[in-house]
Amino acid sequence: MLKRDEIADFDVYPFAIPAIQQLHELALDPHVTLFAGENGSGKSTLVEAIAVAAGFNAEGGSRSVNVSTRASHSELHQHLRLVRGTRRPRTGFFLRAESFFNVATYIEGIPDAVASHGGKALHEQSHGESFLSLIQHRFVAGGLYILDEPEAALSVRGVLALILRMRDLCAEGSQFIVSTHSPILLGFPEATIYVLSENGIVKTPFEDVESVRLTQDFLKDRDHFLHYLLR
């Protein structure tokens, strides 16, 4: 819920973003909520604000992580009211692709952290491997997991592994809030998808998400698609 009466000027960032400007209340799926939209649509800004309002560090990590290399998050979190259900998450993590290096460095400085994150230092793995190691070993049942474009570090096989792990954790009472461009991740079964655009934040069926339709058109007839794109 956006506390609109506290906002002095909707013509300044981040409130000038059309999707944020039109936000009032937004129902999050108890299992998986996916935010899609073009670059600049505000999906990462919104996911980041939800994470900070939920008590996570702006650069990512668990609620106990305190990493601050450069304050780049907006003030949106100050004007969000999160309404929780009766069940409180027992753990959680905010995963940001762009600042994961800093969080991984922080984690490696904690005694016994390597053992609890799969037994291998995160910096001794590729970006994608460290993401999957974190998801497989650090993400446990009953948690709140907020992911900002996790596919940035993952191969297609990696995205499928993420979907499988999400499915298992949701069955054990976890909740995921994810911003993504990935048409594969957007296909998570029964997820609630919101598209952010000039029209606000609109709940949208998987088949109607633009990135899904464009990918389908490309794969259906690559030559035809590229012919009209490049002519």
C-alpha positions as CSV (number, residue, x, y, z in Angstrom):
1,M,0.0,0.0,0.0
2,L,1.4,3.4,-1.0
3,K,0.8,6.1,1.7
4,R,-0.1,8.7,-0.9
5,D,-1.0,11.4,1.6
6,E,2.6,11.5,2.8
7,I,4.0,12.3,-0.7
8,A,4.6,15.9,-1.4
9,D,5.4,15.8,-5.1
10,F,4.4,13.0,-7.6
11,D,6.5,14.7,-10.3
12,V,9.9,13.7,-8.8
13,Y,11.6,10.3,-8.8
14,P,10.6,7.7,-7.9
15,F,7.0,8.9,-7.7
16,A,7.0,10.2,-11.2
17,I,7.4,6.7,-12.6
18,P,3.9,6.0,-14.1
19,A,3.5,2.7,-12.4
20,I,4.4,4.1,-9.0
21,Q,2.4,7.3,-9.6
22,Q,-0.7,5.2,-10.1
23,L,-0.1,2.8,-7.2
24,H,-2.6,2.6,-4.4
25,E,-2.8,-1.0,-3.1
26,L,-1.3,-4.1,-4.5
27,A,-2.2,-7.7,-3.4
28,L,0.8,-10.0,-3.3
29,D,0.4,-13.7,-4.0
30,P,1.0,-15.8,-0.9
31,H,3.4,-18.0,-3.0
32,V,4.9,-16.2,-6.1
33,T,4.4,-12.7,-7.3
34,L,6.3,-11.8,-10.5
35,F,6.9,-8.2,-11.7
36,A,7.6,-7.7,-15.4
37,G,8.0,-4.6,-17.6
38,E,10.5,-2.7,-19.8
39,N,13.7,-1.1,-18.5
40,G,12.8,1.9,-16.5
41,S,9.2,0.7,-15.8
42,G,9.9,0.7,-12.1
43,K,9.8,-3.0,-11.3
44,S,13.3,-3.1,-9.6
45,T,12.5,0.2,-7.8
46,L,9.3,-1.3,-6.4
47,V,10.9,-4.7,-5.5
48,E,13.8,-2.9,-3.8
49,A,11.3,-0.7,-1.8
50,I,9.3,-3.8,-0.7
51,A,12.5,-5.5,0.5
52,V,13.7,-2.4,2.5
53,A,10.3,-1.9,3.9
54,A,10.4,-5.6,5.0
55,G,13.6,-5.0,6.9
56,F,16.2,-6.1,4.4
57,N,19.4,-4.3,3.6
58,A,19.1,-2.2,0.4
59,E,22.1,-4.0,-1.2
60,G,20.7,-7.4,-0.5
61,G,21.3,-10.3,1.9
62,S,19.4,-11.4,5.0
63,R,18.0,-9.1,7.6
64,S,21.2,-9.4,9.5
65,V,23.4,-8.3,6.6
66,N,24.7,-4.8,6.8
67,V,26.4,-3.8,3.6
68,S,26.6,-0.3,2.3
69,T,28.9,0.6,-0.5
70,R,26.8,3.3,-2.2
71,A,23.3,4.4,-1.2
72,S,21.4,4.2,-4.5
73,H,17.9,3.1,-3.3
74,S,15.0,5.5,-3.5
75,E,12.9,6.8,-0.7
76,L,9.9,4.8,-1.9
77,H,10.2,2.3,1.0
78,Q,9.5,5.1,3.5
79,H,6.0,5.5,1.9
80,L,5.0,1.8,1.7
81,R,2.9,0.0,4.2
82,L,3.3,-3.7,4.1
83,V,0.2,-5.6,5.5
84,R,1.3,-9.1,6.6
85,G,-0.8,-12.1,7.2
86,T,-1.0,-14.0,10.4
87,R,2.0,-16.2,9.5
88,R,5.4,-14.4,9.8
89,P,8.3,-15.6,7.7
90,R,10.9,-17.4,9.8
91,T,13.8,-16.3,7.6
92,G,14.4,-14.5,4.3
93,F,16.8,-13.0,1.8
94,F,16.9,-10.1,-0.7
95,L,18.9,-11.1,-3.8
96,R,20.1,-8.4,-6.1
97,A,22.2,-9.3,-9.1
98,E,24.0,-6.0,-9.3
99,S,25.2,-5.9,-5.7
100,F,25.6,-9.6,-5.0
101,F,29.4,-9.4,-5.1
102,N,29.4,-7.1,-2.1
103,V,27.0,-9.3,-0.2
104,A,29.0,-12.4,-1.0
105,T,32.1,-10.7,0.3
106,Y,30.2,-9.9,3.5
107,I,29.0,-13.5,3.9
108,E,32.5,-14.9,3.4
109,G,33.6,-12.8,6.4
110,I,31.2,-14.5,8.8
111,P,32.5,-17.5,10.7
112,D,31.1,-20.8,9.4
113,A,29.2,-19.0,6.7
114,V,30.9,-21.1,3.9
115,A,29.6,-24.3,5.5
116,S,26.0,-23.0,5.6
117,H,26.2,-21.8,2.0
118,G,27.1,-25.1,0.4
119,G,30.7,-25.7,1.6
120,K,32.4,-23.6,-1.1
121,A,33.2,-19.9,-1.0
122,L,30.8,-17.9,-3.1
123,H,33.7,-16.0,-4.8
124,E,35.3,-19.3,-5.8
125,Q,32.3,-20.0,-8.0
126,S,31.0,-18.3,-11.2
127,H,28.3,-15.7,-10.8
128,G,25.6,-18.1,-11.7
129,E,27.0,-21.0,-9.6
130,S,27.1,-18.8,-6.6
131,F,23.5,-17.7,-7.1
132,L,22.3,-21.3,-7.3
133,S,24.5,-22.3,-4.3
134,L,22.8,-19.6,-2.3
135,I,19.3,-20.6,-3.4
136,Q,19.9,-24.3,-2.8
137,H,21.6,-24.0,0.6
138,R,20.6,-20.7,2.2
139,F,17.0,-20.5,1.1
140,V,15.0,-22.8,3.5
141,A,11.3,-23.4,4.3
142,G,9.0,-20.7,5.6
143,G,11.0,-17.8,4.2
144,L,10.3,-14.5,2.4
145,Y,12.6,-14.3,-0.7
146,I,12.8,-11.1,-2.8
147,L,14.7,-11.5,-6.0
148,D,15.6,-8.6,-8.4
149,E,16.2,-10.0,-11.9
150,P,17.9,-13.2,-10.8
151,E,18.1,-14.4,-14.4
152,A,20.9,-11.9,-15.0
153,A,23.4,-14.4,-13.7
154,L,21.7,-17.6,-14.8
155,S,21.7,-19.8,-17.9
156,V,18.5,-21.2,-19.1
157,R,19.2,-24.4,-17.2
158,G,19.9,-22.2,-14.2
159,V,16.5,-20.5,-14.5
160,L,14.9,-23.9,-14.6
161,A,16.8,-25.0,-11.5
162,L,15.5,-21.8,-9.8
163,I,11.9,-22.6,-10.7
164,L,12.3,-26.1,-9.3
165,R,13.7,-24.8,-6.0
166,M,11.0,-22.1,-5.8
167,R,8.4,-24.8,-6.3
168,D,9.8,-26.9,-3.5
169,L,10.1,-23.9,-1.1
170,C,6.6,-22.7,-1.8
171,A,5.3,-26.1,-0.9
172,E,7.0,-25.6,2.4
173,G,5.4,-22.3,3.2
174,S,7.8,-19.8,1.5
175,Q,6.9,-16.7,-0.5
176,F,8.7,-15.2,-3.4
177,I,8.5,-11.6,-4.8
178,V,10.5,-11.4,-8.1
179,S,11.2,-8.8,-10.8
180,T,12.2,-10.4,-14.0
181,H,12.6,-10.2,-17.8
182,S,12.8,-13.9,-18.2
183,P,9.8,-15.4,-20.2
184,I,10.8,-18.8,-18.7
185,L,10.6,-17.6,-15.1
186,L,7.4,-15.7,-15.9
187,G,6.0,-19.2,-16.7
188,F,6.1,-20.3,-13.0
189,P,2.9,-22.2,-12.5
190,E,0.0,-20.3,-11.0
191,A,2.2,-17.2,-10.2
192,T,0.6,-13.8,-10.0
193,I,2.1,-11.6,-12.7
194,Y,2.0,-7.8,-12.7
195,V,3.2,-5.8,-15.6
196,L,4.5,-2.3,-14.9
197,S,4.0,0.3,-17.7
198,E,2.6,3.7,-18.6
199,N,-0.8,2.1,-17.7
200,G,0.2,1.5,-14.1
201,I,0.6,-1.9,-12.5
202,V,-1.7,-4.4,-14.3
203,K,-2.3,-8.1,-13.4
204,T,-1.6,-9.9,-16.6
205,P,-1.9,-13.5,-17.9
206,F,1.4,-15.2,-18.8
207,E,0.4,-15.4,-22.5
208,D,-0.2,-11.6,-22.7
209,V,3.1,-10.4,-21.2
210,E,5.0,-8.7,-24.0
211,S,8.4,-10.4,-23.4
212,V,6.6,-13.7,-23.6
213,R,4.8,-12.9,-26.9
214,L,8.0,-11.5,-28.5
215,T,10.0,-14.6,-27.5
216,Q,7.3,-16.9,-28.8
217,D,7.2,-15.0,-32.1
218,F,11.0,-15.1,-32.4
219,L,11.2,-18.8,-31.7
220,K,8.3,-19.7,-34.0
221,D,9.9,-18.2,-37.1
222,R,13.3,-16.6,-36.4
223,D,14.0,-15.7,-40.1
224,H,10.6,-14.0,-40.6
225,F,11.0,-12.1,-37.3
226,L,14.5,-10.9,-38.0
227,H,13.6,-10.0,-41.6
228,Y,11.0,-7.4,-40.4
229,L,13.2,-6.3,-37.5
230,L,16.2,-5.6,-39.7
231,R,14.6,-4.3,-42.9
